[in-house]
Amino acid sequence: MDSHDDGEQNSLPAWRARTALPPLGALRCFEAAARLGGFTRAAQELHLTHGAVSRAVRSIEDALGVQLFERRNQRVHLTQAGERLRDAAAGAFELLAATVRELREPPRKPALVVSCEPTLLMRWLIPRLPAFQAAHPQIALQWVAGGGAVGFGEVDLAIRRNDFAWGRGVHALHLFDERVGPVCSPAYRDAHVEGSGRSARFAPGACLLHSATRAGAWDDWARAARRKRPAAATAQTFEHFYFSLQAAAAGVGAAIGPWQLVRDDVESGVLAAPLGFVADGSAYYLLAPAPARAGSPAARLAAWLRAQA
C-alpha cells in the first residue's frame, strides 16, 4: 500500500510538487490582513470571523514553514517573509481582478479610422459628431486630419475634395458638391458692400483675404459666378484656409468660404454672405479601398455623411 502511494506521488510532475500553493481562500485572508493591518479588519471586509482569518493565516505559515506575522501586544506585524508574500499576493489578486473584468466586458470593436481635410473636420464634421454618436453609439470612430493622397491600411476611409487624382482602384462615393461665395462679418458687409441681391458688390476699398492652400479661390469664384473679381485696395494671405475664415469673422476683410464650412456661422449670424454661393464644379467624396458592405459601420457612416450634407 505504501509503495503504491509512493508511486503515485513520484508520478506527479516535478514543477507541480515544487509550486504547490496554499488554498486561494487562505491567501485571500492573508492578503486582506496584511493590507488592512489586522485580522479583525480583514474579517469585516471578507465577512468572516476573526478566528477564521487567524486559522487561515496559520495554515499558510504551517505549509510554508515560516512566520508571516509577529503577534505583539494584541497586534500583528508583518515579518520580512510576510512582506514578500503580501507583495506577491497583492499583485496576483490585482492581475486576477483585471483579467476577470476583461472577460466580463464585451470585446470592443476596432475603431474606424477616417481621414478628413482639416478645415472640413473642424468646421463641419466635429459640430455634427454628437448626432452621429447618439444615432450609432456602437460605432467607434478615430478621426485623422489629412489631405491629398490616401494611404489605405493606415486609414479605412477618407473624405477628400476632387482637386487631385486619387488613382484607379479607389471607390469614391459622392457626398456633396462644393458651393463657394465671399463671406465677411456683418459689420464689414455693412461698411464695404454696395447694393443688394445680384447687383451687390464689394466697394473698391475692401480687403480680400487669401490662403496658401487655396491660392486661386477668388479667381475660381469669379469664374463660377460670372462676376469680376473685386478690385481690392488691400489683401492679406494666411497659411491655411481656416485662418482666412477666422479673419473674415473677426472683421479683417472678406474671404471665399465654401458653404459647408461656413453654413453654421452664416446661419448664426457670425458671418454674412452678401453675394451668395455658387457651385464651383468641385465636390467632396468619401474614398475607400472597396465598396462598403451593407449595414457595416462604413456604410452607416457614409449614409449619415450624405444626410448631413
C-alpha atoms as one frame of an Amber mdcrd trajectory, in Angstrom:
protein
   0.000   0.000   0.000   2.794   2.365   0.914   4.724   1.571  -2.257   1.578
   2.221  -4.302   1.203   5.664  -2.701   4.854   6.466  -3.330   4.453   5.521
  -6.968   1.517   7.900  -7.378   3.421  10.748  -5.741   6.503  10.166  -7.851
   4.368  10.284 -10.987   3.432  13.936 -10.364   5.352  16.494 -12.438   8.301
  17.928 -10.501   7.166  21.557 -11.109   3.783  20.817  -9.563   5.304  19.402
  -6.395   7.612  22.397  -6.063   4.933  25.030  -6.704   2.056  23.705  -4.610
   0.170  26.781  -3.403  -1.802  27.327  -0.214  -5.573  27.426  -0.759  -6.793
  30.560  -2.548  -9.198  31.386   0.295  -6.379  31.299   2.821  -4.253  33.574
   0.617  -7.173  35.992   0.352  -7.415  36.105   4.166  -3.665  36.721   4.474
  -3.686  39.472   1.792  -6.562  41.303   3.479  -4.943  41.048   6.928  -1.611
  42.284   5.570  -3.223  45.146   3.650  -5.537  46.270   6.443  -3.103  45.719
   9.286  -5.062  43.245  11.341  -7.254  40.173  11.466 -10.358  41.994  12.715
 -10.488  44.398   9.779  -9.780  41.560   7.358 -12.626  39.542   8.867 -15.003
  42.500   8.482 -14.049  43.015   4.829 -14.354  39.320   3.976 -17.455  38.755
   6.131 -15.673  36.079   8.181 -14.925  35.633  11.857 -11.669  36.742  13.434
 -10.898  33.120  14.230 -11.417  32.027  10.626  -8.923  34.590   9.355  -6.426
  33.671  12.068  -6.694  29.951  11.263  -6.270  30.648   7.524  -3.085  32.623
   8.115  -1.761  29.984  10.485  -2.393  27.289   7.847  -0.202  29.191   5.390
   2.530  29.593   7.985   2.416  25.865   8.695   2.502  24.998   4.997   5.432
  27.320   4.238   7.291  26.734   7.494   7.776  30.477   8.059   6.201  33.059
  10.306   4.224  35.714   8.421   3.073  37.839  11.359   4.587  38.694  14.690
   1.958  38.958  17.409   2.898  41.654  19.917   0.673  43.476  22.419  -2.509
  42.082  20.866  -1.463  43.422  17.445   0.076  41.738  14.428   3.071  42.946
  12.445   4.353  41.548   9.169   7.662  39.751   9.200  10.100  40.072   6.313
   8.675  36.875   4.830   5.167  38.252   5.330   6.047  41.430   3.427   7.339
  39.387   0.489   4.224  37.242   0.380   1.988  40.310   0.784   3.510  41.987
  -2.285   3.231  38.808  -4.342  -0.338  38.104  -3.256  -1.462  41.698  -3.882
  -0.024  41.627  -7.410  -1.594  38.251  -8.148  -5.053  39.314  -6.959  -4.840
  42.578  -8.944  -3.954  40.604 -12.072  -6.826  38.182 -11.469  -9.276  41.058
 -10.951  -8.148  42.802 -14.146  -8.453  39.586 -16.152 -11.948  38.920 -14.810
 -13.030  42.461 -15.749 -11.735  41.980 -19.290 -13.517  38.641 -19.624 -16.800
  40.095 -18.404 -16.665  43.106 -20.720 -17.795  42.560 -24.314 -14.898  42.802
 -26.775 -14.537  46.257 -28.224 -14.740  46.587 -31.958 -11.752  48.352 -33.502
 -12.300  51.993 -34.320 -12.999  53.014 -37.910 -10.122  55.340 -38.849 -11.295
  58.196 -41.066  -9.035  60.830 -42.614 -10.557  64.229 -43.380  -9.288  67.562
 -44.613  -8.577  69.708 -41.516 -10.920  72.646 -42.156 -13.839  70.397 -43.107
 -13.192  68.320 -39.998 -13.100  71.345 -37.679 -15.888  73.453 -39.108 -18.373
  70.926 -40.483 -17.865  67.442 -39.059 -16.951  67.961 -35.411 -20.034  70.100
 -34.616 -22.211  67.279 -36.022 -20.483  64.291 -34.433 -22.699  64.234 -31.298
 -25.654  63.449 -33.568 -23.768  60.518 -35.116 -22.736  59.182 -31.707 -26.320
  59.375 -30.494 -27.588  57.517 -33.572 -24.768  54.933 -33.673 -23.293  54.523
 -30.171 -21.833  51.133 -31.105 -19.578  52.573 -33.842 -16.183  53.827 -32.690
 -14.516  56.424 -34.915 -10.980  57.752 -34.968 -10.545  60.960 -36.957  -7.258
  61.917 -38.583  -6.608  65.286 -40.225  -5.085  64.949 -43.677  -5.323  65.859
 -47.336  -4.194  64.640 -50.722  -3.308  61.030 -51.485  -4.684  58.407 -49.119
  -2.701  55.535 -47.644  -5.303  52.825 -47.088  -4.040  50.477 -44.426  -3.207
  53.395 -42.171  -6.785  54.684 -42.567 -10.022  52.931 -43.504 -11.843  55.837
 -45.180 -11.003  59.346 -46.333 -13.046  62.446 -47.138 -11.457  64.420 -49.950
 -12.228  67.178 -52.433 -11.705  66.058 -56.009  -8.894  68.518 -56.662  -6.359
  65.717 -57.194  -6.265  62.315 -58.895  -6.745  59.581 -56.298  -5.926  56.812
 -58.741  -7.586  53.673 -60.001  -8.904  51.076 -57.639 -10.275  53.616 -55.157
 -14.026  53.513 -54.536 -15.420  57.066 -54.422 -18.852  57.921 -53.017 -20.149
  61.410 -53.790 -21.043  63.371 -50.660 -21.830  66.905 -51.845 -20.948  69.487
 -54.484 -18.800  72.416 -53.455 -20.509  75.818 -53.396 -18.466  78.908 -52.634
 -19.023  82.600 -52.026 -17.444  85.640 -50.352 -18.050  85.850 -46.600 -17.304
  88.542 -44.047 -18.588  89.804 -40.740 -21.991  91.570 -40.796 -20.278  94.821
 -39.761 -17.767  94.514 -42.605 -20.591  93.834 -45.056 -22.433  96.960 -43.961
 -19.285  99.050 -44.430 -17.897  97.578 -47.661 -20.752  96.075 -49.730 -22.767
  98.229 -52.118 -26.174  97.232 -53.465 -28.062  94.016 -52.768 -29.007  90.765
 -54.476 -27.440  90.171 -57.883 -26.237  93.780 -58.046 -24.361  93.580 -54.732
 -20.614  94.114 -54.963 -17.672  94.938 -52.757 -16.600  98.543 -52.692 -13.128
  99.317 -54.053 -11.726  99.779 -50.537 -12.358  96.170 -49.463  -9.630  93.872
 -48.199  -9.523  90.430 -49.805  -8.329  87.535 -47.676  -6.405  84.669 -49.276
  -4.996  81.338 -48.106  -1.928  79.494 -49.318  -3.860  76.224 -49.529  -6.431
  77.729 -51.938  -4.462  80.481 -53.575  -6.822  80.813 -56.557 -10.074  80.815
 -54.564 -11.153  84.338 -55.565 -10.466  83.721 -59.257 -12.288  80.373 -59.144
 -15.305  82.034 -57.543 -15.300  84.869 -60.095 -15.372  82.387 -62.990 -18.091
  80.253 -61.410 -20.238  83.276 -60.501 -19.540  85.038 -63.828 -18.514  88.139
 -61.964 -15.476  90.321 -61.964 -13.066  89.792 -59.137 -13.396  92.701 -56.664
 -10.853  95.445 -57.099  -9.413  95.283 -53.595  -7.456  98.086 -52.035  -5.522
  95.663 -49.824  -5.049  91.915 -49.420  -3.835  89.550 -46.746  -2.703  85.958
 -47.142  -2.865  83.269 -44.477  -1.121  79.934 -44.324  -4.291  77.894 -44.045
  -7.850  78.228 -45.296  -9.204  78.026 -41.766  -7.277  81.155 -40.745  -8.713
  83.216 -43.588 -12.249  82.311 -42.452 -11.407  83.241 -38.872 -10.033  86.562
 -40.072 -13.249  87.186 -42.027 -15.328  86.521 -38.913 -13.105  88.940 -36.992
 -13.806  91.751 -39.493 -10.380  91.851 -41.157 -11.800  91.525 -44.666 -13.692
  89.187 -46.997 -12.708  85.586 -47.734 -14.009  82.911 -50.062 -15.979  80.444
 -47.981 -17.286  77.035 -49.045 -20.920  76.663 -47.993 -20.473  73.548 -45.857
 -17.599  75.160 -43.958 -19.373  78.433 -43.206 -23.049  77.445 -43.121 -23.197
  77.283 -39.305 -21.618  80.729 -38.967 -23.859  82.192 -41.671 -26.980  80.725
 -40.081 -25.964  82.004 -36.634 -25.086  85.485 -37.914 -21.356  85.301 -37.231
 -20.664  85.587 -40.956 -22.568  87.225 -43.786 -22.618  86.056 -47.416 -23.638
  89.189 -49.325 -23.090  87.730 -52.816 -24.476  84.257 -52.160 -22.916  80.914
 -53.136 -22.339  79.213 -56.475 -21.156  75.744 -57.473 -17.514  75.833 -58.496
 -17.501  72.443 -60.243 -15.710  70.522 -57.488 -17.149  68.069 -54.976 -16.325
  66.070 -51.866 -16.162  62.293 -51.868 -15.822  59.502 -49.343 -12.926  57.343
 -50.512 -12.478  53.672 -49.633 -10.433  50.760 -50.952 -13.679  48.917 -51.793
 -17.452  49.499 -51.640 -18.809  49.317 -48.106 -20.777  46.221 -47.171 -24.444
  46.981 -46.477 -25.066  47.570 -42.783 -21.368  47.862 -41.952 -20.010  50.788
 -39.882 -18.516  52.277 -43.040 -21.875  52.104 -44.847 -23.687  53.693 -41.923
 -21.149  56.491 -41.704 -21.434  57.100 -45.447 -25.232  57.348 -45.270 -25.015
  59.724 -42.311 -22.467  61.958 -44.074 -24.677  62.264 -47.160 -27.691  63.088
 -44.986 -25.743  65.836 -43.191 -24.743  67.410 -46.495
